[in-house]
Amino acid sequence: MSDSHELAFNLRIARATDAAEGIRSFELVSSNDAPLPAFTPGAHVRLRTPAGAVRKYSLCNDPSERHRYVIAVKRDAAGRGGSVSMVDEAREGDLLCVSEPENAFRMSRGARSYLFIAGGIGITPILSMIRSLQEQPDAKWRLLYLTRSAATTPFVEELRELDAGGHVIIHHDEGDPSRALDLWPFLEKPQDHQHIYCCGPRPLMDAVKDMSGHWAAGRVHFESFTDGSVPRKNDQAFIVHLARSHKSVAVPVGQSILEAVRSAGCEVAASCESGTCGTCRTGLLAGEADHRDMVLMPEEQASQIMVCVSRASGGELTIDL
Ligand code: FES
């Protein structure tokens, strides 16, 4: 994730608590008691962690609240240090530099029924969505909440309080893929005006995408909590040619096309920067892409690319920028 996003203000950590094993929850408040900028369900903020890196965290409190933002951070020892520094070093009373809320995972106005699918810490944006539905007694919703074990499952009590109608299924696989919940019975028959909102690790999102190809366009929404610049094994540097700008830009390992072309002075609209919202959709004019987004349909992949996450699968790319 780029560090160039504007961080708007300092917020004080009013409360820091353990939400589950390896997951810490932080309540952030204004340092002068002023109301905070409003946010919509599914929104996130970017903040500078004690280690100095900027990271994105979903807001999980009720969007009607203006006196606080609540985030939850999973300590990822295999990550790049941002979450470890938040969990190990951020203390009550500390100030954190935070952006205004942004939302790349908005609830659709046309939806009348919601199927939420959360994997682990992916519950955070979905929790704010479910809280917002408390004011809409007619809204139908169901949550499939998939985690490793009871000990690693945050917000169980909160969900119990929100779930008056038995809408929540919590499933633990104990780390054994053969014990994963079978999602097909929930996805096989789309209901009228039903939308899916899925946030969790990549294998879960891939499974939901694979099983929901028959749902109408625009009814399946994803949010990822990893950014596009996290390198994968065997990633290679490559060149991307910008057809309209007449520039050629090197994209090193560990940097996305989006970051590389921005560094070269080219403006590109982007929002989630994790391949889920569709904002950075760009024409692919030549070359073979390694598509890593959750947006493009197979028939679109030959001619379009999401530059925040996707790369060249070998050789060079020419894109319509
Ligand atoms: S910025 Fe959201 S898909 Fe690229």
Residues whose N, C-alpha, C, O or C-beta is under 5 A from the ligand:
A	BS01	FES	A270 S271 C272 E273 S274 G275 T276 C277 G278 T279 C280 M306 C308
